[in-house]
Amino acid sequence: MTTAIRSAAPGDEALIHGFIRKLAEYEKLGHEVEATAGQIAEHLFGETPRVFCDIAEWDGAPVGFALWFYTFSTFQGRHGIWLEDLYVEPEQRGKGIGKALLANLARRCIAEGLGRFEWWVLDWNAPSIAFYKAQGAVMQEEWTVCRVSGAELERLAGTA
């Protein structure tokens, strides 16, 4: 039994969309998923993609994904990677697949001279927090996430 990581390709959008929906359900956020498979295809495989995706396969079958994009640190003066989503099918967990997805992105960071590899984890998600800490992640508890969306975004933009 082997794990392989490959870059997502056109035709994977329905698979990726399915993984996104499963992740959202696990996180109790299924009601927030607005993205369509078509939008996923457009943003991953369009003319100027700004988001990227790796697919994990176990014995040739897709079992997980990592969706990511580049960031920039003004303090370091270098780009980094932001991991937006990481998901492995529940029945495939414990086989090193999630670690393989993270390690693949860590290798990309090293190869490209990037300064950081970052992501969020929900504070109630103890299994994921333990997993990430086991991979060397340090929780940044002194930072608070800020978000503006919907009507508030329009109001801030002056378009409401």
Legacy VTK file of the C-alpha trace (Angstrom):
# vtk DataFile Version 3.0
C-alpha trace
ASCII
DATASET POLYDATA
POINTS 160 float
0.000 0.000 0.000
1.459 3.323 -1.093
0.713 7.018 -0.969
1.351 9.257 -3.961
0.883 13.023 -4.167
0.135 14.640 -7.518
-0.880 18.094 -8.674
-4.557 18.468 -9.423
-5.422 18.555 -13.109
-8.442 19.608 -15.180
-11.128 17.022 -14.610
-10.401 16.860 -10.848
-12.778 19.713 -9.997
-15.721 17.490 -8.988
-13.408 15.384 -6.811
-11.952 18.497 -5.145
-15.409 19.995 -4.682
-16.524 16.758 -3.031
-13.543 16.860 -0.654
-14.353 20.506 0.182
-17.957 19.573 1.021
-16.822 16.660 3.216
-14.329 18.883 5.037
-17.004 21.532 5.589
-19.379 18.916 7.020
-16.653 17.638 9.362
-16.018 21.215 10.506
-19.767 21.759 11.016
-19.667 24.431 8.298
-21.438 22.679 5.441
-24.011 25.474 5.293
-21.224 27.923 4.334
-20.093 26.159 1.146
-21.073 28.312 -1.817
-18.325 27.216 -4.220
-19.262 25.109 -7.228
-17.146 22.576 -9.113
-17.144 25.068 -11.992
-15.663 27.792 -9.809
-13.048 25.355 -8.522
-12.100 24.512 -12.128
-11.931 28.186 -13.080
-9.667 29.152 -10.184
-7.390 26.110 -10.260
-7.083 25.594 -14.011
-7.969 28.947 -15.565
-5.647 31.283 -17.415
-4.011 32.794 -14.303
-4.465 30.443 -11.335
-3.744 31.901 -7.919
-4.676 28.816 -5.942
-3.255 25.312 -6.267
-4.187 21.810 -5.207
-2.421 18.536 -4.518
-4.283 15.231 -4.549
-3.269 12.330 -2.302
-3.793 8.862 -3.723
-3.677 5.575 -1.843
-2.927 2.702 -4.204
-4.030 4.878 -7.111
-7.359 5.990 -5.623
-7.847 9.654 -4.564
-8.269 9.872 -0.775
-7.442 13.464 0.159
-6.282 16.891 -0.913
-4.405 20.017 0.078
-5.554 23.328 -1.399
-3.037 26.152 -1.042
-1.746 29.497 -2.302
1.292 31.740 -1.961
1.511 34.451 0.700
4.119 37.135 1.379
5.748 38.125 4.656
6.897 41.734 4.791
8.930 40.899 7.896
10.831 38.094 6.160
10.775 39.665 2.705
9.838 36.266 1.256
6.837 34.368 0.039
5.292 31.486 1.940
2.497 28.983 1.514
-0.943 29.219 3.072
-2.713 25.881 3.368
-6.391 26.685 2.946
-7.749 23.135 3.212
-6.378 19.721 4.126
-8.630 16.684 4.061
-8.162 12.927 4.145
-11.066 10.483 3.946
-11.856 9.255 7.492
-11.292 5.580 6.667
-7.835 6.439 5.291
-6.593 8.442 8.281
-3.705 7.089 10.315
-1.833 5.882 7.219
0.464 8.900 6.870
-1.526 10.491 4.053
-2.078 13.836 5.783
1.573 13.925 6.774
2.544 13.183 3.156
0.444 16.136 1.940
2.058 18.446 4.516
5.556 17.142 3.777
5.015 17.708 0.056
4.214 21.369 0.696
7.112 21.690 3.153
9.456 20.374 0.441
8.026 22.965 -1.965
8.761 25.682 0.604
12.363 24.527 0.951
12.894 24.102 -2.805
11.477 27.562 -3.580
13.195 29.363 -0.684
9.889 30.225 0.968
9.914 31.483 4.543
6.696 30.130 6.054
4.106 27.390 5.819
0.926 28.371 7.660
-2.714 27.407 8.146
-5.632 27.677 10.551
-7.164 24.946 12.669
-10.454 25.239 14.509
-9.867 25.541 18.256
-12.251 22.660 19.061
-10.571 20.241 16.654
-8.346 18.439 19.166
-7.407 15.525 16.851
-6.163 17.902 14.151
-4.371 20.139 16.652
-2.548 17.107 18.078
-1.683 15.917 14.561
-0.339 19.325 13.519
1.707 19.693 16.710
3.191 16.247 16.067
4.358 17.589 12.681
6.119 20.516 14.394
3.424 23.174 14.031
3.372 25.906 16.660
-0.040 27.364 17.518
-0.063 31.159 17.136
-2.456 31.915 19.966
-1.514 35.577 20.190
-3.127 36.285 16.800
-6.837 36.806 16.197
-8.388 36.215 12.790
-10.268 39.176 11.302
-12.837 38.734 8.556
-15.048 41.141 6.640
-17.583 39.657 4.222
-21.059 40.106 2.778
-22.814 43.355 3.657
-19.943 44.437 5.914
-17.500 44.063 2.997
-19.738 46.161 0.767
-20.104 48.767 3.506
-16.313 48.914 4.012
-15.772 49.222 0.261
-18.278 52.086 0.165
-20.536 50.244 -2.265
-23.430 49.494 0.095
LINES 1 161
160 0 1 2 3 4 5 6 7 8 9 10 11 12 13 14 15 16 17 18 19 20 21 22 23 24 25 26 27 28 29 30 31 32 33 34 35 36 37 38 39 40 41 42 43 44 45 46 47 48 49 50 51 52 53 54 55 56 57 58 59 60 61 62 63 64 65 66 67 68 69 70 71 72 73 74 75 76 77 78 79 80 81 82 83 84 85 86 87 88 89 90 91 92 93 94 95 96 97 98 99 100 101 102 103 104 105 106 107 108 109 110 111 112 113 114 115 116 117 118 119 120 121 122 123 124 125 126 127 128 129 130 131 132 133 134 135 136 137 138 139 140 141 142 143 144 145 146 147 148 149 150 151 152 153 154 155 156 157 158 159
